[in-house]
Amino acid sequence: MIVDCAHYRDGRRQHEGAMPLEQAAARCAEGGFVWLGMFEPGPEELTKVRECFGLHELAVEDARSFHLRPKAEQYEDGTELIILRTARYDDEREEVDTGEISIFLAEQFVITVRQGIASELSGARSRLERRPELLRAGSISTLWAILDQVVDGYAPVVAELERDIEQIEATVFSGAIAPTERIYSLRREATDFYRAVHPLLAVLTRRLQPGKAPAGLLPYFRDVHDHLLLVNEEVAAQRDLLATVLEANIAVISVEQNKINLRQSATMERLTILASVFLPLSFVVGFFGQNFDWLVTHISSFTAFLVLTLGGLLLPCLLLYVWLRRRHGHPAPPVPVPQVSDAHPRAGAR
């Protein structure tokens, strides 16, 4: 749908409220420029806009799809298509929501097509309308206002991701096991955010080339470029840090698994010793439980019974004692356990 449509000339908005598409297209010939803002338009709306403003069909087709990387393309009719990725942090879900803004930029008009909830532009329009000296520079001033708002919106996302990473980091380097799924989720969000930020540097660098922007707007574009460089460095550092945290968490999991294995081995050793103690008794019971004639006829006195019983019990116990003494005299080498260092590199600037 159409959110707002206004005609600007001599640094001022020429009317209040939105205007129809046909009237907006006619105003392009009166000097100044028209800024048409749309939010998730349907195919019929985009077709009508293309017919009224003479947009290239490939540019309109790009505006319909959701891209993973920002880009800028110049068409033969002088219209430039610039695609930006927006980002916003959702506190309830602790996730990063992304959106997209497609900008059709020409000397007589600017058409913005927004996709996703994280692409609000009313603040950029209001801010630019309060700066008539920038509006006089023409339609390119809207590009600065949009870029400035999008890049400023990256800073809170960087801060919230940093907070989430520090929480996971504190858990891992304290020796506890952090949820591996959460670390992978944060790394995926940081990677998607990096794909939105890093390619935008090329778009802004191109705008800073000679003849690509009025001299009065160059300092403002440089300011946005500097902020974007800082955000890009922070996001790259967060990706590297998450890789380190993931490796450390795997090491902690390995340490805990080795401890479990050692406890299981000690338990099995105690059970084995206990079974060995009862083995002679089982031998005696099994020996005297045999229904053989020799046992019945030769054990005729209490003395013979004691000799066979005590002898059959003490001899295995003696052999077991000798074996245990020899075993404890040569202990098995300890199992190496990986250690997790508390000192860890922090990549990037805070």
Salt bridges, closest charged atoms under 4 A:
ASP4 OD1 - ARG13 NH2 2.99
ASP4 OD2 - ARG125 NE 3.53
GLU22 OE2 - LYS48 NZ 3.47
GLU30 OE1 - ARG27 NE 3.76
ASP62 OD1 - HIS67 NE2 3.84
ASP62 OD2 - LYS71 NZ 3.21
GLU73 OE2 - LYS71 NZ 2.96
GLU80 OE1 - ARG207 NH2 2.79
ASP90 OD2 - ARG93 NE 3.38
GLU94 OE1 - ARG182 NH2 3.56
GLU95 OE1 - ARG93 NH1 2.60
ASP97 OD2 - ARG88 NH2 3.89
ASP97 OD1 - ARG93 NH2 2.35
GLU100 OE2 - HIS67 ND1 3.27
GLU129 OE2 - ARG13 NH1 3.02
GLU133 OE2 - ARG131 NE 2.62
ASP148 OD2 - ARG127 NH1 2.04
GLU160 OE1 - ARG163 NH2 2.75
GLU162 OE2 - ARG346 NH2 2.98
GLU162 OE2 - ARG350 NH1 1.65
ASP164 OD1 - ARG163 NH2 3.61
ASP164 OD2 - ARG182 NH2 3.29
GLU169 OE2 - HIS344 NE2 2.70
GLU169 OE1 - ARG346 NH1 1.98
ASP192 OD1 - ARG195 NH1 3.70
ASP223 OD1 - HIS227 NE2 3.55
GLU256 OE2 - LYS259 NZ 3.87
GLU269 OE2 - ARG327 NH1 3.04
